Amino acid sequence: ALAYLNLRGNVTRAGGAGRLAEVLGGCKALARLDLASNQISDAGAESLAGVLGECEALAYLNLRGNVTRAGGAGRLAEVLGGCKALARLDLASNQISDAGAESLAGVLGECEALAYLNL
């Protein structure tokens, strides 16, 4: 079973992230997902957020260096509380703004395993 997927720097953008989201829900053993530097916008982040809750083993999520804004961060925040194994989240070098940071802050208390957060 797939445990680690690294697509860092592949310029998948929103369309590629959407297609990836279509199959990620079936990857129950996925523990590490690295999509840094892929120009993933709000639409792509929203697509991914729709299936992250199904990735029960996900402990590491790297979305650093994309073009995700407050809308994408807000949608991610809606599902992060259900990602019980998530220990490491990197959203640095995005454009999430104060509104996106506030959305994320609202769920941090639900992320019991979260030990590392980089905004």
All heavy atoms as an XYZ file, in Angstrom:
828
protein
N       0.842     -1.184      0.000
C       0.000      0.000      0.000
C       0.882      1.240      0.000
O       1.926      1.253      0.640
C      -0.899      0.008      1.216
N       0.444      2.250     -0.686
C       1.195      3.502     -0.796
C       1.251      4.201      0.555
O       0.216      4.506      1.149
C       0.532      4.419     -1.832
C       1.232      5.742     -2.106
C       2.608      5.501     -2.733
C       0.384      6.613     -3.013
N       2.459      4.474      1.055
C       2.636      5.131      2.346
C       3.235      6.522      2.202
O       3.052      7.369      3.073
C       3.519      4.282      3.253
N       3.975      6.790      1.106
C       4.662      8.066      0.942
C       4.559      8.496     -0.508
O       4.959      7.757     -1.407
C       6.120      7.917      1.368
C       6.971      9.160      1.211
C       6.475     10.430      1.459
C       8.298      9.059      0.832
C       7.256     11.547      1.326
C       9.113     10.175      0.708
C       8.584     11.430      0.963
O       9.367     12.537      0.830
N       4.009      9.679     -0.733
C       3.884     10.227     -2.080
C       4.553     11.587     -2.109
O       4.163     12.504     -1.381
C       2.414     10.349     -2.480
C       2.135     10.918     -3.879
C       2.786     10.054     -4.960
C       0.638     11.022     -4.105
N       5.595     11.723     -2.939
C       6.336     12.966     -3.076
C       6.202     13.454     -4.512
O       6.763     12.866     -5.434
C       7.804     12.748     -2.720
C       8.608     14.033     -2.778
O       8.141     15.066     -3.250
N       9.821     13.971     -2.286
N       5.447     14.516     -4.683
C       5.294     15.159     -5.994
C       5.786     16.598     -5.926
O       5.334     17.455     -6.671
C       3.829     15.111     -6.445
C       3.288     13.728     -6.751
C       1.801     13.783     -7.046
C       4.026     13.101     -7.922
N       6.708     16.850     -5.041
C       7.262     18.196     -4.846
C       7.805     18.760     -6.160
O       8.508     18.085     -6.901
C       8.391     18.121     -3.831
C       9.107     19.416     -3.585
C      10.323     19.189     -2.725
N       9.952     18.805     -1.382
C      10.183     19.551     -0.316
N      10.784     20.707     -0.434
N       9.824     19.130      0.870
N       7.437     20.014     -6.442
C       7.999     20.737     -7.573
C       7.571     20.246     -8.943
O       8.293     20.429     -9.916
N       6.406     19.646     -9.058
C       5.957     19.125    -10.347
C       4.936     19.998    -11.065
O       4.434     19.632    -12.108
C       5.358     17.721    -10.166
C       6.438     16.679    -10.089
O       7.098     16.394    -11.075
N       6.636     16.142     -8.910
N       4.618     21.139    -10.494
C       3.668     22.093    -11.074
C       2.354     21.391    -11.439
O       1.869     21.463    -12.557
C       4.285     22.840    -12.293
C       3.421     24.032    -12.680
C       5.700     23.289    -12.007
N       1.781     20.714    -10.468
C       0.522     20.008    -10.708
C      -0.662     20.957    -10.810
O      -1.658     20.637    -11.429
C       0.234     18.982     -9.590
O       0.139     19.665     -8.352
C       1.286     17.911     -9.536
N      -0.567     22.122    -10.181
C      -1.625     23.129    -10.174
C      -2.952     22.559     -9.691
O      -3.042     21.441     -9.195
C      -1.743     23.784    -11.537
C      -0.481     24.533    -11.919
C      -0.679     25.385    -13.138
N       0.529     26.130    -13.383
C       1.131     26.184    -14.544
N       0.628     25.566    -15.581
N       2.222     26.888    -14.680
N      -4.019     23.336     -9.855
C      -5.339     22.938     -9.340
C      -5.876     21.701    -10.046
O      -6.442     20.809     -9.418
C      -6.324     24.096     -9.477
N      -5.699     21.618    -11.361
C      -6.214     20.473    -12.113
C      -5.569     19.173    -11.685
O      -6.247     18.167    -11.473
N      -4.270     19.187    -11.542
C      -3.558     17.992    -11.113
C      -3.900     17.615     -9.683
O      -4.054     16.440     -9.355
N      -4.053     18.617     -8.827
C      -4.430     18.351     -7.440
C      -5.830     17.750     -7.383
O      -6.096     16.844     -6.598
C      -4.359     19.632     -6.610
N      -6.705     18.226     -8.247
C      -8.056     17.675     -8.297
C      -8.067     16.224     -8.729
O      -8.770     15.397     -8.146
N      -7.283     15.903     -9.732
C      -7.197     14.510    -10.198
C      -6.562     13.626     -9.131
O      -6.975     12.491     -8.933
C      -6.381     14.422    -11.492
C      -6.979     15.133    -12.676
C      -8.136     14.407    -13.283
N      -7.674     13.163    -13.888
C      -8.446     12.118    -14.077
N      -9.699     12.145    -13.742
N      -7.969     11.027    -14.622
N      -5.548     14.149     -8.473
C      -4.897     13.404     -7.399
C      -5.892     13.131     -6.268
O      -5.932     12.028     -5.721
C      -3.704     14.202     -6.882
C      -2.849     13.562     -5.812
C      -2.250     12.257     -6.295
C      -1.750     14.521     -5.391
N      -6.701     14.118     -5.947
C      -7.699     13.959     -4.885
C      -8.674     12.828     -5.193
O      -9.154     12.151     -4.284
C      -8.463     15.269     -4.686
N      -8.928     12.592     -6.461
C      -9.856     11.526     -6.848
C      -9.374     10.143     -6.409
O     -10.181      9.255     -6.169
C     -10.084     11.536     -8.358
C     -10.843     12.746     -8.852
C     -10.951     12.808    -10.366
O     -10.644     11.797    -11.050
O     -11.330     13.871    -10.882
N      -8.067      9.965     -6.304
C      -7.533      8.650     -5.926
C      -7.001      8.591     -4.493
O      -6.862      7.509     -3.934
C      -6.422      8.177     -6.898
C      -6.983      8.013     -8.284
C      -5.240      9.111     -6.898
N      -6.711      9.733     -3.896
C      -6.121      9.728     -2.555
C      -7.041      9.130     -1.504
O      -6.571      8.542     -0.534
C      -5.733     11.146     -2.134
C      -4.423     11.668     -2.685
C      -4.157     13.060     -2.157
C      -3.278     10.744     -2.350
N      -8.326      9.283     -1.660
C      -9.256      8.739     -0.677
C      -9.121      7.244     -0.493
O      -9.412      6.709      0.573
N      -8.646      6.548     -1.511
C      -8.455      5.105     -1.428
C      -7.115      4.711     -0.834
O      -6.830      3.528     -0.673
N      -6.291      5.677     -0.502
C      -4.952      5.408      0.029
C      -4.970      5.477      1.556
O      -4.460      6.417      2.158
C      -3.956      6.414     -0.541
S      -3.770      6.322     -2.324
N      -5.548      4.495      2.160
C      -5.727      4.481      3.617
C      -4.402      4.431      4.381
O      -4.323      4.870      5.521
C      -6.592      3.296      4.043
C      -7.950      3.252      3.386
C      -8.818      4.395      3.809
C     -10.203      4.240      3.202
N     -10.960      5.462      3.195
N      -3.350      3.905      3.779
C      -2.060      3.780      4.450
C      -1.151      4.983      4.213
O      -0.053      5.043      4.764
C      -1.347      2.507      3.983
N      -1.579      5.948      3.429
C      -0.740      7.108      3.102
C      -0.405      7.880      4.372
O      -1.297      8.405      5.043
C      -1.447      8.017      2.101
C      -0.623      9.195      1.583
C       0.551      8.692      0.748
C      -1.494     10.131      0.754
N       0.875      7.948      4.695
C       1.326      8.624      5.900
C       2.010      9.955      5.594
O       2.008     10.857      6.422
C       2.286      7.728      6.685
N       2.613     10.073      4.407
C       3.331     11.301      4.030
C       2.888     11.744      2.642
O       2.959     10.971      1.688
C       4.836     11.063      4.011
C       5.434     10.825      5.370
C       6.935     10.567      5.262
N       7.643     11.635      4.597
C       8.351     12.583      5.212
N       8.447     12.584      6.515
N       8.981     13.509      4.540
N       2.480     13.010      2.550
C       2.085     13.595      1.271
C       2.818     14.911      1.110
O       2.638     15.845      1.893
C       0.574     13.812      1.221
C       0.014     14.458     -0.048
C       0.343     13.614     -1.280
C      -1.498     14.645      0.087
N       3.688     14.988      0.111
C       4.492     16.181     -0.137
C       4.115     16.758     -1.496
O       4.436     16.189     -2.536
C       5.975     15.829     -0.098
C       6.864     17.066     -0.102
O       6.410     18.139     -0.557
O       8.020     16.960      0.342
N       3.407     17.867     -1.458
C       2.985     18.564     -2.677
C       3.531     19.990     -2.694
O       2.919     20.894     -3.263
C       1.454     18.581     -2.776
C       0.788     17.223     -2.935
C      -0.717     17.347     -2.841
C       1.178     16.592     -4.263
N       4.682     20.191     -2.090
C       5.295     21.513     -2.040
C       5.648     22.007     -3.443
O       5.945     21.217     -4.340
C       6.551     21.473     -1.179
N       5.587     23.308     -3.631
C       6.027     23.982     -4.860
C       5.342     23.442     -6.108
O       5.984     23.052     -7.074
C       7.550     23.869     -5.008
O       8.189     24.413     -3.874
N       4.017     23.419     -6.081
C       3.250     22.915     -7.214
C       2.234     23.906     -7.773
O       1.398     23.536     -8.580
C       2.509     21.627     -6.805
C       3.365     20.417     -7.004
O       3.694     20.052     -8.113
N       3.748     19.786     -5.911
N       2.270     25.142     -7.295
C       1.328     26.166     -7.750
C      -0.125     25.759     -7.521
O      -1.007     26.031     -8.330
C       1.585     26.529     -9.213
C       2.960     27.092     -9.453
C       3.223     27.433    -10.904
O       2.325     27.449    -11.727
N       4.474     27.709    -11.224
N      -0.381     25.069     -6.419
C      -1.732     24.645     -6.080
C      -2.497     25.831     -5.510
O      -2.100     26.422     -4.509
C      -1.710     23.476     -5.081
C      -1.053     22.252     -5.733
C      -3.119     23.143     -4.600
C      -0.808     21.099     -4.793
N      -3.577     26.178     -6.159
C      -4.404     27.317     -5.770
C      -5.477     26.893     -4.771
O      -5.516     25.744     -4.321
C      -5.072     27.896     -7.018
O      -5.960     26.932     -7.567
N      -6.387     27.816     -4.462
C      -7.500     27.483     -3.574
C      -8.302     26.301     -4.104
O      -8.679     25.413     -3.345
C      -8.440     28.689     -3.418
C      -7.930     29.697     -2.411
O      -6.942     29.412     -1.714
O      -8.536     30.775     -2.319
N      -8.571     26.289     -5.397
C      -9.371     25.193     -5.978
C      -8.691     23.848     -5.757
O      -9.346     22.863     -5.414
C      -9.604     25.438     -7.465
N      -7.397     23.791     -5.940
C      -6.666     22.541     -5.713
C      -6.652     22.143     -4.254
O      -6.836     20.978     -3.912
N      -6.437     23.122     -3.367
C      -6.429     22.839     -1.936
C      -7.810     22.363     -1.484
O      -7.932     21.466     -0.652
C      -6.008     24.080     -1.150
N      -8.859     22.955     -2.043
C     -10.223     22.550     -1.694
C     -10.492     21.118     -2.146
O     -11.132     20.344     -1.432
C     -11.229     23.524     -2.294
C     -11.187     24.887     -1.607
C     -11.967     25.963     -2.335
O     -12.674     25.661     -3.320
O     -11.862     27.125     -1.911
N     -10.001     20.744     -3.328
C     -10.162     19.367     -3.803
C      -9.449     18.390     -2.881
O      -9.993     17.343     -2.519
C      -9.607     19.212     -5.218
O     -10.359     19.963     -6.133
N      -8.232     18.716     -2.505
C      -7.465     17.853     -1.609
C      -8.139     17.743     -0.247
O      -8.226     16.651      0.325
C      -6.044     18.386     -1.445
C      -5.144     18.261     -2.661
C      -3.884     19.076     -2.473
C      -4.824     16.807     -2.950
N      -8.620     18.865      0.256
C      -9.266     18.865      1.563
C     -10.460     17.923      1.590
O     -10.743     17.302      2.618
C      -9.707     20.281      1.936
N     -11.121     17.783      0.460
C     -12.291     16.919      0.395
C     -12.003     15.454      0.676
O     -12.906     14.708      1.038
N     -10.748     15.039      0.532
C     -10.416     13.620      0.761
C      -9.399     13.392      1.884
O      -9.163     12.258      2.264
C      -9.883     12.941     -0.526
C     -10.936     12.958     -1.601
C      -8.595     13.567     -0.997
N      -8.819     14.445      2.417
C      -7.790     14.258      3.446
C      -8.319     13.524      4.664
O      -7.599     12.754      5.295
C      -7.193     15.604      3.863
C      -6.260     16.239      2.855
C      -5.749     17.571      3.375
C      -5.105     15.322      2.498
N      -9.558     13.724      5.005
C     -10.136     13.038      6.148
C     -10.208     11.535      5.973
O     -10.295     10.786      6.941
N     -10.149     11.068      4.722
C     -10.178      9.637      4.435
C      -8.795      9.002      4.557
O      -8.676      7.788      4.590
C     -10.737      9.402      3.030
C     -12.161      9.893      2.845
C     -12.620      9.785      1.414
O     -12.251      8.800      0.737
O     -13.337     10.688      0.960
N      -7.767      9.826      4.591
C      -6.386      9.333      4.699
C      -6.050      9.202      6.182
O      -5.368     10.048      6.767
C      -5.433     10.290      3.992
S      -5.769     10.504      2.242
N      -6.523      8.125      6.777
C      -6.468      7.938      8.224
C      -5.061      7.906      8.806
O      -4.856      8.274      9.961
C      -7.208      6.652      8.585
C      -8.649      6.690      8.172
C      -9.294      5.304      8.127
O      -8.593      4.303      8.379
O     -10.493      5.251      7.829
N      -4.070      7.506      8.044
C      -2.703      7.385      8.544
C      -1.870      8.637      8.275
O      -0.711      8.706      8.679
C      -2.018      6.177      7.908
N      -2.439      9.633      7.625
C      -1.676     10.818      7.218
C      -1.084     11.534      8.427
O      -1.800     12.070      9.268
C      -2.550     11.778      6.417
C      -1.816     12.948      5.760
C      -0.847     12.433      4.695
C      -2.811     13.922      5.137
N       0.244     11.545      8.505
C       0.957     12.169      9.614
C       1.745     13.395      9.155
O       2.111     14.239      9.978
C       1.903     11.161     10.257
N       2.003     13.510      7.858
C       2.845     14.586      7.323
C       2.200     15.129      6.059
O       1.944     14.382      5.118
C       4.230     14.006      7.004
C       5.180     14.942      6.306
C       6.034     15.766      7.034
C       5.255     14.979      4.923
C       6.933     16.610      6.387
C       6.149     15.818      4.276
C       6.984     16.633      5.010
O       7.866     17.457      4.372
N       1.904     16.427      6.065
C       1.322     17.081      4.893
C       2.117     18.331      4.600
O       2.213     19.237      5.436
C      -0.144     17.428      5.141
C      -0.863     18.188      4.016
C      -0.870     17.371      2.724
C      -2.279     18.543      4.444
N       2.722     18.381      3.418
C       3.524     19.524      3.013
C       2.893     20.177      1.790
O       2.889     19.609      0.705
C       4.958     19.090      2.697
C       5.875     20.276      2.446
O       5.451     21.424      2.417
N       7.145     19.986      2.264
N       2.356     21.378      2.013
C       1.797     22.186      0.921
C       2.537     23.515      0.824
O       2.010     24.510      0.338
C       0.298     22.423      1.145
C      -0.580     21.182      1.042
C      -2.000     21.493      1.488
C      -0.584     20.643     -0.377
N       3.784     23.528      1.251
C       4.622     24.732      1.243
C       4.834     25.237     -0.192
O       4.953     24.459     -1.127
C       5.976     24.384      1.852
C       7.030     25.442      1.685
C       8.392     24.917      2.068
N       8.675     25.053      3.469
C       9.152     26.164      4.018
N       9.391     27.215      3.289
N       9.394     26.216      5.299
N       4.890     26.550     -0.334
C       5.294     27.152     -1.598
C       4.297     26.997     -2.729
O       4.680     26.884     -3.887
N       3.020     26.979     -2.408
C       1.987     26.955     -3.437
C       1.345     28.334     -3.498
O       1.917     29.302     -2.987
C       0.965     25.850     -3.120
C       1.534     24.478     -3.428
O       1.711     24.111     -4.579
N       1.851     23.706     -2.381
N       0.219     28.460     -4.123
C      -0.461     29.757     -4.218
C      -1.835     29.693     -3.564
O      -2.780     30.322     -3.997
C      -0.541     30.258     -5.686
C       0.831     30.627     -6.200
C      -1.184     29.226     -6.588
N      -1.908     28.918     -2.493
C      -3.145     28.764     -1.739
C      -3.411     30.034     -0.931
O      -2.510     30.556     -0.288
C      -3.051     27.548     -0.807
O      -2.753     26.394     -1.595
C      -4.350     27.321     -0.066
N      -4.642     30.493     -0.979
C      -5.048     31.705     -0.255
C      -5.975     31.339      0.902
O      -6.084     30.180      1.279
C      -5.723     32.672     -1.220
C      -4.799     33.158     -2.318
C      -5.545     34.081     -3.290
N      -4.694     34.488     -4.378
C      -3.935     35.569     -4.357
N      -3.954     36.364     -3.316
N      -3.178     35.875     -5.390
N      -6.671     32.320      1.420
C      -7.537     32.130      2.587
C      -8.627     31.089      2.340
O      -8.951     30.300      3.227
C      -8.161     33.461      3.001
N      -9.206     31.059      1.140
C     -10.274     30.097      0.852
C      -9.803     28.656      0.952
O     -10.472     27.814      1.547
N      -8.658     28.369      0.382
C      -8.103     27.020      0.452
C      -7.703     26.649      1.866
O      -7.926     25.530      2.320
N      -7.118     27.615      2.590
C      -6.732     27.365      3.982
C      -7.974     27.117      4.829
O      -7.971     26.247      5.704
C      -5.935     28.545      4.533
N      -9.031     27.849      4.560
C     -10.273     27.658      5.296
C     -10.860     26.282      5.073
O     -11.333     25.629      6.003
N     -10.830     25.820      3.831
C     -11.359     24.483      3.525
C     -10.493     23.401      4.162
O     -11.000     22.406      4.677
C     -11.447     24.305      2.012
C     -12.014     22.993      1.574
C     -13.491     22.848      1.955
N     -13.990     21.580      1.468
C     -14.242     20.528      2.252
N     -14.089     20.622      3.557
N     -14.667     19.410      1.736
N      -9.171     23.592      4.148
C      -8.281     22.643      4.829
C      -8.589     22.615      6.320
O      -8.636     21.548      6.929
C      -6.818     23.029      4.600
C      -6.237     22.727      3.233
C      -4.891     23.412      3.068
C      -6.109     21.233      2.997
N      -8.824     23.787      6.900
C      -9.114     23.871      8.329
C     -10.367     23.066      8.683
O     -10.434     22.466      9.755
C      -9.293     25.327      8.747
N     -11.329     23.022      7.782
C     -12.569     22.290      8.048
C     -12.340     20.795      8.251
O     -13.107     20.150      8.950
C     -13.561     22.492      6.898
C     -14.119     23.895      6.809
C     -14.987     24.092      5.586
O     -15.361     23.092      4.926
O     -15.276     25.252      5.270
N     -11.299     20.254      7.630
C     -11.071     18.806      7.722
C      -9.886     18.415      8.609
O      -9.758     17.258      8.982
C     -10.877     18.164      6.320
C     -12.102     18.396      5.473
C      -9.641     18.680      5.631
N      -9.038     19.359      8.953
C      -7.834     19.025      9.720
C      -8.145     18.407     11.072
O      -7.412     17.544     11.539
C      -6.950     20.258      9.908
C      -6.187     20.697      8.669
C      -5.365     21.935      8.983
C      -5.304     19.588      8.140
N      -9.216     18.816     11.703
C      -9.572     18.247     12.993
C      -9.847     16.756     12.921
O      -9.680     16.030     13.894
N     -10.236     16.275     11.740
C     -10.497     14.861     11.549
C      -9.268     14.058     11.180
O      -9.310     12.834     11.111
N      -8.162     14.729     10.948
C      -6.903     14.053     10.600
C      -6.153     13.753     11.895
O      -5.206     14.453     12.266
C      -6.074     14.935      9.667
S      -6.853     15.279      8.089
N      -6.584     12.728     12.583
C      -6.106     12.429     13.935
C      -4.626     12.082     14.019
O      -4.000     12.279     15.047
C      -6.935     11.304     14.548
C      -8.406     11.643     14.686
C      -8.616     12.858     15.555
C     -10.092     13.157     15.718
N     -10.345     14.462     16.301
N      -4.031     11.576     12.942
C      -2.615     11.194     12.967
C      -1.693     12.333     12.541
O      -0.477     12.226     12.673
C      -2.381      9.982     12.060
N      -2.247     13.433     12.044
C      -1.427     14.519     11.488
C      -0.536     15.130     12.558
O      -1.006     15.730     13.519
C      -2.313     15.592     10.860
C      -1.577     16.660     10.055
C      -0.900     16.033      8.829
C      -2.525     17.761      9.618
N       0.772     14.976     12.374
C       1.757     15.482     13.327
C       2.541     16.659     12.760
O       3.100     17.452     13.499
C       2.726     14.367     13.723
N       2.567     16.779     11.429
C       3.390     17.801     10.777
C       2.627     18.417      9.618
O       2.207     17.722      8.701
C       4.648     17.122     10.255
C       5.862     17.921     10.366
C       7.072     17.108      9.925
N       7.974     17.999      9.275
C       8.923     18.667      9.899
N       9.106     18.504     11.177
N       9.689     19.494      9.263
N       2.457     19.747      9.656
C       1.745     20.478      8.611
C       2.562     21.687      8.213
O       2.914     22.516      9.050
C       0.363     20.918      9.120
C      -0.466     21.789      8.182
C      -0.803     21.050      6.891
C      -1.742     22.250      8.879
N       2.876     21.793      6.931
C       3.666     22.913      6.423
C       2.869     23.636      5.341
O       2.607     23.087      4.273
C       4.993     22.410      5.857
C       5.985     23.540      5.600
O       5.549     24.699      5.454
O       7.188     23.257      5.546
N       2.477     24.864      5.635
C       1.755     25.716      4.690
C       2.512     27.014      4.438
O       1.941     27.992      3.968
C       0.351     26.039      5.226
C      -0.616     24.875      5.315
C      -1.869     25.264      6.074
C      -0.984     24.386      3.934
N       3.803     27.037      4.762
C       4.612     28.238      4.589
C       4.684     28.644      3.118
O       4.486     27.829      2.217
C       6.020     28.006      5.129
N       4.957     29.914      2.895
C       5.142     30.468      1.546
C       3.911     30.283      0.670
O       4.016     29.999     -0.518
C       6.377     29.868      0.881
O       7.528     30.149      1.646
N       2.751     30.414      1.276
C       1.488     30.488      0.557
C       0.959     31.903      0.788
O       1.650     32.748      1.352
C       0.490     29.441      1.074
C       0.729     28.078      0.458
O       0.375     27.827     -0.683
N       1.343     27.187      1.227
N      -0.235     32.155      0.394
C      -0.822     33.489      0.539
C      -2.109     33.381      1.343
O      -3.154     33.877      0.944
C      -1.076     34.074     -0.852
C       0.187     34.164     -1.673
C      -0.078     34.337     -3.160
O      -1.200     34.500     -3.598
N       0.974     34.318     -3.937
N      -2.029     32.708      2.514
C      -3.245     32.397      3.250
C      -3.838     33.599      3.987
O      -4.993     33.558      4.355
C      -3.054     31.213      4.214
C      -2.021     31.534      5.282
C      -2.690     29.964      3.465
C      -1.970     30.483      6.370
N      -3.093     34.631      4.236
C      -3.528     35.880      4.866
C      -4.023     35.660      6.296
O      -4.050     34.542      6.814
C      -4.617     36.572      4.035
O      -5.856     35.895      4.154
N      -4.433     36.747      6.915
C      -4.935     36.687      8.286
C      -6.177     35.808      8.384
O      -6.336     35.039      9.329
C      -5.278     38.084      8.807
C      -4.045     38.945      9.037
O      -2.925     38.393      9.040
O      -4.197     40.166      9.206
N      -7.067     35.926      7.397
C      -8.312     35.142      7.433
C      -8.032     33.646      7.391
O      -8.651     32.863      8.116
C      -9.226     35.549      6.276
N      -7.102     33.222      6.557
C      -6.740     31.811      6.482
C      -6.090     31.322      7.763
O      -6.385     30.229      8.247
N      -5.227     32.164      8.334
C      -4.566     31.802      9.593
C      -5.591     31.685     10.718
O      -5.500     30.788     11.563
C      -3.498     32.833      9.939
N      -6.586     32.556     10.726
C      -7.635     32.486     11.747
C      -8.445     31.200     11.606
O      -8.801     30.571     12.602
C      -8.549     33.705     11.649
C      -7.907     34.977     12.149
C      -8.785     36.196     11.953
O     -10.003     36.056     11.741
O      -8.231     37.304     12.013
N      -8.739     30.798     10.386
C      -9.468     29.547     10.162
C      -8.675     28.363     10.696
O      -9.226     27.482     11.357
C      -9.739     29.334      8.666
O     -10.595     30.317      8.168
N      -7.393     28.352     10.414
C      -6.534     27.263     10.889
C      -6.425     27.277     12.412
O      -6.502     26.229     13.048
C      -5.149     27.370     10.252
C      -5.104     27.068      8.757
C      -3.800     27.555      8.153
C      -5.304     25.592      8.498
N      -6.279     28.455     12.991
C      -6.158     28.565     14.440
C      -7.392     28.007     15.150
O      -7.283     27.440     16.236
C      -5.929     30.019     14.844
N      -8.534     28.131     14.506
C      -9.765     27.661     15.108
C      -9.857     26.152     15.279
O     -10.671     25.672     16.067
N      -9.036     25.396     14.566
C      -9.099     23.929     14.669
C      -7.854     23.308     15.305
O      -7.802     22.099     15.500
C      -9.341     23.249     13.292
C     -10.636     23.709     12.702
C      -8.188     23.482     12.356
N      -6.879     24.103     15.633
C      -5.633     23.546     16.162
C      -5.848     22.733     17.430
O      -5.162     21.744     17.652
C      -4.610     24.654     16.404
C      -4.036     25.284     15.140
C      -3.030     26.360     15.505
C      -3.404     24.245     14.237
N      -6.804     23.105     18.233
C      -7.080     22.357     19.453
C      -7.590     20.951     19.191
O      -7.474     20.067     20.032
N      -8.138     20.724     18.005
C      -8.650     19.404     17.640
C      -7.556     18.503     17.069
O      -7.751     17.305     16.927
C      -9.764     19.550     16.604
C     -10.964     20.333     17.092
C     -11.950     20.606     15.970
O     -12.113     19.729     15.090
O     -12.545     21.685     15.971
N      -6.431     19.087     16.717
C      -5.321     18.344     16.094
C      -4.387     17.850     17.191
O      -3.312     18.406     17.417
C      -4.589     19.240     15.105
S      -5.626     19.869     13.780
N      -4.793     16.792     17.862
C      -4.095     16.307     19.043
C      -2.675     15.832     18.779
O      -1.803     15.952     19.635
C      -4.905     15.187     19.683
C      -6.259     15.663     20.152
C      -7.183     14.523     20.558
O      -6.746     13.359     20.521
O      -8.337     14.814     20.906
N      -2.402     15.306     17.602
C      -1.069     14.784     17.301
C      -0.143     15.844     16.706
O       1.053     15.611     16.580
C      -1.185     13.603     16.327
N      -0.684     16.994     16.349
C       0.103     18.027     15.658
C       1.236     18.542     16.540
O       0.997     19.112     17.602
C      -0.799     19.185     15.215
C      -0.162     20.179     14.244
C       0.176     19.488     12.918
C      -1.105     21.344     13.989
N       2.460     18.324     16.104
C       3.646     18.741     16.846
C       4.416     19.821     16.093
O       5.228     20.532     16.684
C       4.563     17.544     17.091
N       4.171     19.969     14.783
C       4.911     20.923     13.959
C       3.947     21.606     13.003
O       3.249     20.939     12.246
C       5.997     20.182     13.160
C       6.756     21.057     12.189
C       7.889     21.751     12.591
C       6.338     21.170     10.872
C       8.586     22.557     11.701
C       7.032     21.960      9.974
C       8.161     22.655     10.389
O       8.839     23.441      9.507
N       3.902     22.923     13.060
C       3.074     23.728     12.160
C       3.927     24.858     11.641
O       4.502     25.630     12.423
C       1.854     24.278     12.892
C       0.981     25.252     12.123
C       0.349     24.577     10.908
C      -0.088     25.845     13.023
N       4.025     24.962     10.333
C       4.810     26.036      9.723
C       3.895     26.822      8.807
O       3.388     26.302      7.816
C       5.990     25.451      8.927
C       6.955     26.532      8.475
O       6.871     27.686      8.870
N       7.898     26.139      7.635
N       3.653     28.077      9.167
C       2.863     28.983      8.347
C       3.753     30.052      7.778
O       3.386     30.914      7.100
C       1.732     29.627      9.170
C       0.695     28.661      9.726
C      -0.319     29.409     10.563
C      -0.012     27.911      8.605
